[in-house]
Amino acid sequence: MDVAAYVDAELDRRFPGRSLRLAANAEDLRLAWGAVERAWTGAVDRALTMPAGAVDVSVAGEWSFAQTLRHLVLATDCWLRGAIQRHEQPFHEIGQVFTGAEEMGFDTSIFRDEPPSHDEVLAVRAERQQMVTDFLATATPELLAEERSDPWGGGGDGAGDAWRPTVGDCLRTILEEEWAHLRYVRRDLALLG
């Protein structure tokens, strides 16, 4: 029995605006980004009311709130700064790398060993959110249709790439990351609260 559609519908009900994450045009992508930003504002506001240090507490072995925000910095850097904008080295040093990144050949030496302060995490996260907002403000249908290299697939010349995402695909990947991690953060904040 395939329950994926039911699960998606229930998540869309619980997270207003989530249904826009698969938007195909620039205006709907802007609406989708606005919805996820508003949802994250609520989570950040809630985290800021928690006792000191709560943002660094891991629940059931999962990333802490601060680590999750750092991972979203990495995701934005990967898909916007790397794939879409093609920066040679797109990553901020506070990014939170996922398990298995080194095995994929990802150079993790660019990331800081010492965890950043929560204020720094919030500042870098806000910069990355603004980058997405600014990019979407001028996105056109032609730009959204342009192909890019899969930032995790290597190559870049198209010869060996299994997937050639469009700019729109890259933006939708950012939206998927944002909504997925928001679910975990809300769950963990509820447990910590």
N, C-alpha and C positions, 0 to 999 in steps of 0.2 A: 504494500500500500504506500503510495507516494503522498507524503504529507507536506511537501515543500511549499506548495501554494497556500495551504492553511497556515503554516508557520509564518510565511511572509505577510499574509493578511493580518495576522495577530500582531506581529511586530509593527506593521504600519499603523495599526490601531493604537498601540501603546506609545508610539513615537510619531506624533504629527509632523508631517513633512518628509518622513523617510521614504514614502512612495515615490518621491521625485528623484531619488538617487539614480535612477536609470534614464533620466531625461536625455533627450536627443538634441534639443536645440539650445542656443545660448541663453535665451530668456528663462527657460525652465531650469537650466543649470544654475543660473543666478538665483532663482527662487529656491532651488534645492540647497545651495550653499548658505543662503540666508537662514533657512530652516534649521540646518545642522548647527550653524553658529549660535542661533538662539538657544537651542537645546544644550549646547556645551556651556553657554553662559550660566545657565541654571546649575549645571553640575559644578562648575568652578566656584560659583557663589556658595554652593552648599559645602564644598571642600574647605573654603576659607572660614567657615563657621565651626569647623571641627577643632578638637583640641590640638595644640601644638604637636607637630610631628606626625599627625595622622596621615598626611599626604604621602609619607614615606613608608607606611605600613602595608605589607603584603597580606592579602587575604587568600588563604588556601593555596599558597605558593604562586599566585598570579602576580603580575606586575602591580606595583603600587600606583596610586593616582599620578604621582610625579613621573614615574617611569612610563606610564601610558601617554602622558602629554609629550614626553621626550620621543616616544615611538612615533607619535603623530607628526612631530617635527621631521623625523627621518622619512616618513611616508610622503610628506609634502615635498621634501628635498628630492626624494627619488623620482616621483612622478611629475612634479611641476618643474623644479630647477634642473633635474637630470634629463628625464625623457622629453618633456615638452620644450624647455628652453635650452637644452643641450649644454649646460655648464659642464666643463671638464671635471671639476670636483664640486659637486653640488651640495655636499653634506656639511651641516653644522656639527661642531665637535661634541655637542651635548646629546646628539641623537641616540636613541635606545635601539640597539640592533636586536633582531630576533634570533632565536636559537636556530643554529644551522647555517647562519650567514657565512661563517668562515669556510664551511664545507662546500659552499657554492662558489668559493673563490673570491668572496667579498673582502676587501682590505679594511679590516677593523682598526688598523693602527691610527686612523684619523680621529678616532673617538677618545675622549677624555676618560681616564681611569677614575678620577675623583668625581663623585657626583656633584652636579651644580646645585646652587641654592634654589629654593622654590621660587624666589623672586626672579632669578635668571631664567628658570624654566618658563615661567609665565610670560616674561618679556620676549623670549625667542619664539614661543608658541604664538603670541600675538603678532609678531612680525610675519610669521609664516601664514597665519590666517589672512593678514592684510595682503600678502602677495597673491593669494588665490583670489581674493576680492578684486584686486586691481587687474589681474589677468582676465577674469571673467567680464569685467566692465567693458573691455574692448574686443572680446571674442566674437568672431564672425562665423557664419556657416562654413565658409571656405577653410578657415583656420581649424575649426573643429574636425573637419574631414581629412586634414593632412595626416599622413602616416608618420610614425616614429618607431624607433627601435625599442624592443622590450628591455627595460633597464636591468632586468635580472636574467635576460637571455643571452647577453654577450653579443659578440660579433658586430652588430651595428650596420653591416653592409647589406643586410637583407638576405644574404646567401644561406645562412644557417639558422636564421631566426624562425622559430615555429610560429610566432605571433608577431604581427606588425600592428600594434595598437594605433588608433587614431588619437589625436589630441583629445577628442571627446571621450574616448575610452580611458585615457589617463586621468581625466577629471572625474569620471565615474568611479575609477579605482580609489581616488582620494576620498570621494563621498562614501564608498563602501567601508573603507578603513575608519572613517570618522564615526559612522553609525554603529559599526560592530563594536568598536572600543567604548563608545558611549554606553552601550548596554552593559558591558562588564563594569564600567566605572559606577554606574548607578546601582548595580547590584552590590558592589563592594562598599560603596558609601552607606548604603542602607544597613549592611552588616556592621560596619564600624560605628554607625550612629546609634 
